Amino acid sequence: DSMSLSSVLIQFLNGLASASSLFLVAAGLSLIFGVTRIVNFAHGSLYMLGMYVAVWLGERIGFWWSVPLAALAVGAFGALVESALLRRLYAAPELLQLLATFALVLVVKDFALWAWGPEDILGPRAPGFTGAVTIAGLQFPEYDLFLIGFGPLVLGALWLLLTRTRWGTLVRAATQDREMAGALGVNQKWLFTGVFALGACLAGLGGALQIPREPATLLIDLSVVSDAFVVVVVGGLGSIGGAFVAAFLIAEIKAFCIGLGLSQFTLVVEFVVMAVVLVIRPWGLFGRMPALARGAGAVEPPLAAPSPAALKAFAALLAALALVPAVSGGYTLVLLTDILVFALFAVSLHFIMGPAGLHSFGHAAYFGLGAYGAGLLLLRGGAPMELALLIGPLAGGL
């Protein structure tokens, strides 16, 4: 029983140490999200960039100097990205913002691959915190204790910045009502650039501080950003305190899942927690309902019926496609089939986003369910191909 209690305590402390890094990246995402309303899918890439830059600098100037410099470098990169790219997308639909930041994920990943190679890179140990302390009869790393204390210090510094400075007051005003802040004369361009730079700096700091605990890897960006989005949603949009509480909650859940040998369920469990929180509090634990946009909505013209000429051209196109198997085969037929399959997939996504008004970033799941449904009916159910193609897509629909 004493060993069991000791293991529980160590897992709890492991969760606290992970919560500090998770809080740093989530706090930056929450700030950016709350003020600019940009869906920054590339925030995990900033975290990853902080890790690589810290490793590169640590070999030259030492670990403790590399951490703040890596954070500042990532913050400067964030300011450049905001001013050169994202500033042009504030009025664009959220889906275009998401696609632009996802493209940034690919750019940063390819840059890291070019600069540091495909292998995972181990960073230096933190001087002064290389040993372990005995807690309840078990060894616990000194550096993890440092991280446990560092998270609340950053929370306190952010609280002072946002509540005791004029710039922080402007940030909080923009978080609550961006349009009204602009109407009162706030220079939104510089404010947004500053907020994005600070959020990127926090993400870079979180990545740099994680170097003594795990290697820099090209795969960490998407895993970190999924955790960060869960934390931001659970804590509440734009709430730094909410991000801290949610980071603690999510990190502890993941730590105990790993401790119980259920590491494969960590992602599922955190999304279940997010769903439960949103059912109870739709704006998160500490979030508020955002101010409604005051601009007049664009009036969409009614959908015009196709002209007779367009219908004839469409019928001719169908006839030409129907003749393709008779005059061609092999790669051409396979390529044309792929084109038509993905055209149908694109139409289905457009249908959900248009008439339904929903942004379905998980739309490929229905594509996969249809494929598995048809394949299982054909191969295991013994159904003919035509029937499998008709019934299989019902799996996605259900």
C-alpha positions in Angstrom: 0.0 0.0 0.0 2.9 2.4 0.8 4.4 1.7 -2.6 1.1 2.2 -4.3 0.6 5.6 -2.5 4.2 6.5 -3.5 3.5 5.7 -7.1 0.4 7.8 -7.1 2.3 10.7 -5.6 5.0 10.4 -8.2 2.5 10.3 -11.1 0.8 13.4 -9.6 4.1 15.2 -9.6 4.8 14.1 -13.2 1.5 15.5 -14.2 2.4 18.8 -12.5 5.7 19.0 -14.4 4.0 18.3 -17.7 1.3 20.8 -16.9 3.8 23.7 -16.7 5.0 23.2 -20.3 1.4 22.5 -21.5 0.3 25.7 -19.8 3.0 27.8 -21.5 1.9 26.7 -25.0 -1.8 26.9 -24.2 -1.5 30.3 -22.6 0.1 31.6 -25.8 -2.6 30.0 -27.9 -5.4 31.4 -25.7 -4.0 34.9 -26.0 -3.8 34.7 -29.8 -7.2 33.0 -30.0 -8.8 35.5 -27.7 -7.6 38.7 -29.3 -7.1 38.0 -33.0 -9.7 35.2 -33.3 -7.1 33.4 -35.5 -7.4 29.6 -35.4 -3.7 29.1 -35.2 -3.1 25.5 -36.1 0.6 26.2 -36.3 1.0 26.9 -32.6 2.5 23.5 -32.0 5.1 24.2 -34.7 6.2 27.2 -32.7 6.7 24.9 -29.7 8.7 22.5 -31.9 10.8 25.4 -33.3 11.6 26.4 -29.7 12.9 22.9 -29.0 15.1 22.8 -32.0 16.5 26.3 -31.5 17.2 25.6 -27.9 19.1 22.4 -28.7 21.1 24.2 -31.4 21.9 27.2 -29.1 22.5 25.0 -26.1 25.5 23.3 -27.8 27.1 26.7 -28.3 26.2 28.9 -25.3 24.8 26.6 -22.7 21.3 25.5 -21.7 20.2 28.3 -19.5 21.2 31.0 -22.0 19.6 29.1 -24.9 16.1 28.9 -23.2 15.3 32.7 -23.2 17.1 33.3 -26.5 15.1 30.5 -28.2 11.9 31.9 -26.8 12.7 35.4 -28.1 13.7 34.0 -31.5 10.4 32.2 -31.8 8.6 35.3 -30.7 10.3 37.3 -33.4 9.3 34.7 -35.9 5.7 34.9 -34.7 5.7 38.7 -35.2 7.0 38.2 -38.7 4.3 35.6 -39.5 1.6 37.8 -38.1 2.6 40.9 -40.0 3.4 39.2 -43.3 0.7 36.5 -43.5 -2.0 36.4 -40.9 -2.7 40.1 -40.9 -4.3 39.7 -44.3 -6.6 37.0 -43.1 -8.4 38.5 -40.1 -11.5 39.2 -42.2 -11.4 35.8 -44.0 -13.6 32.9 -43.0 -12.2 30.7 -40.2 -11.6 27.8 -42.5 -9.2 29.8 -44.7 -7.4 30.9 -41.5 -7.1 27.3 -40.5 -5.8 26.2 -43.9 -3.2 29.1 -43.9 -1.9 28.1 -40.5 -1.9 24.4 -41.5 0.2 25.4 -44.5 2.5 27.1 -42.0 2.8 23.8 -40.2 4.2 22.2 -43.3 6.6 25.0 -44.0 8.0 25.0 -40.5 8.3 21.2 -40.5 10.2 21.2 -43.8 12.5 24.0 -42.5 13.2 21.9 -39.4 13.8 18.9 -41.6 16.2 20.9 -43.8 18.0 22.5 -40.9 18.3 19.7 -38.3 17.6 16.5 -40.2 15.0 13.7 -39.7 16.5 12.2 -36.6 15.3 13.0 -33.1 17.8 15.3 -31.3 18.6 15.0 -27.6 19.2 18.2 -25.8 21.6 19.0 -22.9 20.7 18.4 -19.3 19.9 21.5 -17.2 23.0 22.5 -15.2 22.2 22.5 -11.5 19.2 20.3 -12.0 20.7 17.0 -13.2 20.1 14.9 -10.2 17.0 13.5 -8.4 15.5 13.8 -5.0 13.8 11.1 -2.9 10.1 11.6 -2.4 8.1 9.0 -0.6 10.9 6.5 -1.2 11.1 7.0 -4.9 13.4 9.1 -7.1 12.0 12.2 -8.7 14.0 14.5 -11.1 15.1 17.8 -9.7 14.4 19.5 -13.1 10.8 18.4 -12.9 10.5 20.1 -9.5 11.9 23.3 -11.1 9.2 23.1 -13.8 6.5 22.6 -11.2 7.5 25.9 -9.6 8.1 27.7 -12.9 4.5 27.4 -14.2 2.9 29.4 -11.4 5.7 32.0 -11.8 4.8 32.5 -15.5 1.1 32.6 -14.5 1.8 35.4 -12.0 3.9 37.3 -14.5 1.1 37.2 -17.1 -1.4 38.2 -14.6 0.7 41.3 -13.7 1.2 42.1 -17.4 -2.5 41.8 -18.2 -3.9 43.6 -15.1 -1.2 46.2 -14.1 -0.1 47.6 -17.5 -1.9 49.7 -20.1 -1.0 47.2 -22.8 -2.5 44.4 -20.8 -5.7 46.5 -20.4 -5.9 46.9 -24.1 -5.4 43.1 -24.6 -8.2 42.3 -22.2 -10.5 44.9 -23.9 -9.8 43.3 -27.3 -10.4 39.9 -25.9 -13.9 40.9 -24.6 -14.9 43.1 -27.6 -12.4 43.5 -30.4 -14.6 45.8 -32.5 -15.4 48.2 -29.6 -11.7 48.4 -28.8 -10.9 49.4 -32.4 -13.7 51.9 -32.4 -12.2 53.6 -29.3 -8.9 54.2 -31.1 -6.8 51.2 -30.2 -4.2 50.5 -32.9 -5.2 46.9 -33.6 -2.3 46.2 -36.0 0.4 46.7 -33.4 -1.7 45.1 -30.6 -2.3 42.0 -32.7 1.4 41.8 -33.6 2.4 42.1 -30.0 -0.1 39.5 -28.8 1.0 37.1 -31.5 4.6 37.6 -30.7 4.0 37.1 -27.0 2.0 33.9 -27.7 4.7 32.6 -30.0 7.3 33.4 -27.3 5.4 31.5 -24.7 5.2 28.5 -27.0 8.9 28.7 -27.8 9.7 28.9 -24.1 7.6 25.8 -23.4 9.4 23.9 -26.1 12.9 25.1 -24.9 12.2 24.1 -21.3 11.0 20.6 -22.4 14.4 19.8 -24.0 15.9 18.2 -20.8 12.9 15.9 -20.6 12.4 14.7 -24.2 14.1 15.0 -27.6 13.2 17.4 -30.3 11.3 15.6 -33.0 9.5 16.5 -36.2 6.3 14.8 -35.0 5.7 16.8 -31.8 4.0 19.8 -33.4 0.6 18.2 -34.1 0.5 16.3 -30.8 1.2 19.4 -28.8 -1.3 21.6 -30.7 -4.1 19.0 -30.1 -3.4 19.1 -26.4 -3.2 22.9 -26.4 -6.5 23.3 -28.2 -8.2 21.0 -25.7 -6.7 23.1 -22.8 -7.9 26.4 -24.4 -11.4 25.1 -25.0 -11.7 23.5 -21.6 -10.3 26.5 -19.8 -12.2 29.1 -21.8 -11.3 31.3 -24.7 -8.9 34.0 -23.8 -8.7 33.0 -20.1 -5.1 32.6 -18.8 -6.3 31.3 -15.5 -8.6 28.9 -17.2 -5.6 27.7 -19.3 -3.6 27.1 -16.1 -6.5 25.1 -14.5 -7.2 23.1 -17.7 -3.5 22.4 -18.3 -3.3 20.9 -14.8 -6.5 18.9 -15.3 -5.4 17.5 -18.7 -1.8 16.8 -17.7 -2.9 14.9 -14.6 -5.3 12.8 -16.6 -2.6 11.9 -19.1 -0.1 11.2 -16.4 -2.4 8.7 -14.6 -3.4 7.1 -17.9 0.3 6.5 -18.6 0.9 5.3 -15.0 -2.0 2.8 -15.3 -0.6 1.5 -18.6 -3.3 3.1 -20.7 -1.2 5.5 -22.7 -3.1 4.6 -25.9 -6.2 6.2 -24.4 -4.7 9.5 -23.4 -5.9 11.4 -26.5 -9.4 9.9 -26.3 -9.8 10.7 -22.6 -8.8 14.3 -22.9 -11.3 14.9 -25.7 -14.0 13.1 -23.6 -13.2 15.6 -20.8 -13.5 18.5 -23.2 -16.9 17.2 -24.4 -18.2 16.9 -20.8 -17.0 20.4 -20.0 -18.6 21.9 -23.1 -21.9 20.2 -22.3 -22.0 21.8 -18.9 -20.3 25.1 -19.8 -20.3 25.8 -23.6 -17.7 28.6 -23.3 -15.3 26.6 -21.1 -14.7 26.6 -17.3 -13.7 30.3 -17.2 -14.7 31.5 -20.6 -17.3 34.1 -21.6 -19.6 34.2 -24.6 -17.8 36.3 -27.2 -19.3 39.6 -28.3 -21.4 39.3 -31.4 -20.1 40.7 -34.7 -21.9 44.0 -35.5 -21.2 44.1 -39.2 -23.9 43.5 -41.7 -23.9 39.9 -43.0 -23.4 39.4 -46.8 -26.6 38.6 -48.6 -26.3 35.5 -50.6 -28.1 35.4 -54.0 -30.5 32.5 -54.6 -29.0 29.5 -56.4 -29.8 29.9 -60.1 -31.1 27.0 -62.1 -28.6 25.7 -64.7 -29.2 26.8 -68.2 -30.1 24.4 -71.0 -26.7 24.8 -72.5 -25.0 24.0 -69.2 -27.2 20.8 -68.9 -26.3 19.7 -72.4 -22.6 20.3 -71.7 -22.9 18.3 -68.5 -24.6 15.4 -70.3 -21.8 15.4 -73.0 -19.2 15.3 -70.2 -20.9 12.3 -68.6 -21.1 10.5 -72.0 -17.4 11.2 -72.6 -16.5 9.8 -69.2 -18.6 6.7 -69.7 -16.6 6.0 -72.9 -13.2 6.3 -71.2 -13.0 2.6 -70.1 -13.6 1.5 -73.7 -10.7 3.5 -75.1 -8.3 3.6 -72.2 -7.1 1.6 -69.3 -4.3 1.1 -66.8 -3.0 4.2 -65.1 -5.3 6.6 -66.9 -8.4 4.8 -65.7 -7.0 4.6 -62.1 -6.1 8.3 -62.1 -9.5 9.3 -63.4 -11.2 7.1 -60.8 -9.2 8.8 -58.1 -10.1 12.3 -59.4 -13.8 11.5 -59.4 -13.7 9.9 -55.9 -12.0 12.9 -54.4 -14.3 15.3 -56.3 -17.2 13.5 -54.7 -15.5 13.9 -51.3 -14.9 17.6 -51.9 -18.6 18.0 -52.9 -19.7 16.3 -49.7 -17.5 18.6 -47.6 -18.9 21.7 -49.5 -22.4 20.5 -48.8 -21.8 20.3 -45.0 -19.9 23.7 -45.0 -22.4 25.4 -47.3 -26.1 24.6 -46.5 -25.2 23.2 -43.0 -22.7 25.9 -42.1 -20.4 23.5 -40.3 -16.6 23.4 -40.4 -15.9 19.7 -40.4 -12.1 19.3 -39.9 -12.7 15.6 -39.2 -14.5 15.0 -42.5 -12.0 12.4 -43.7 -13.4 10.1 -40.9 -16.6 9.6 -42.9 -14.6 8.9 -46.0 -12.7 6.2 -44.2 -15.9 4.7 -42.6 -17.5 4.4 -46.1 -14.4 2.6 -47.4 -14.3 0.2 -44.4 -18.0 -0.3 -44.6 -17.9 -1.3 -48.3 -14.7 -3.3 -47.9 -16.0 -5.4 -44.9 -19.3 -6.1 -46.7 -17.5 -7.3 -49.8 -14.6 -9.3 -48.2 -16.2 -10.6 -45.0 -20.0 -10.3 -45.6 -19.8 -11.9 -49.1 -21.9 -9.1 -50.6 -21.5 -8.3 -54.3 -19.6 -5.2 -55.2 -22.6 -3.2 -56.3 -24.5 -3.9 -53.1 -21.3 -3.1 -51.0 -20.9 0.2 -52.7 -24.5 1.1 -52.0 -24.7 0.0 -48.4 -21.1 0.7 -47.3 -21.4 4.5 -47.2 -24.3 4.2 -44.7 -21.6 3.6 -42.1 -20.3 7.1 -42.6 -23.8 8.5 -42.6 -24.7 6.7 -39.3 
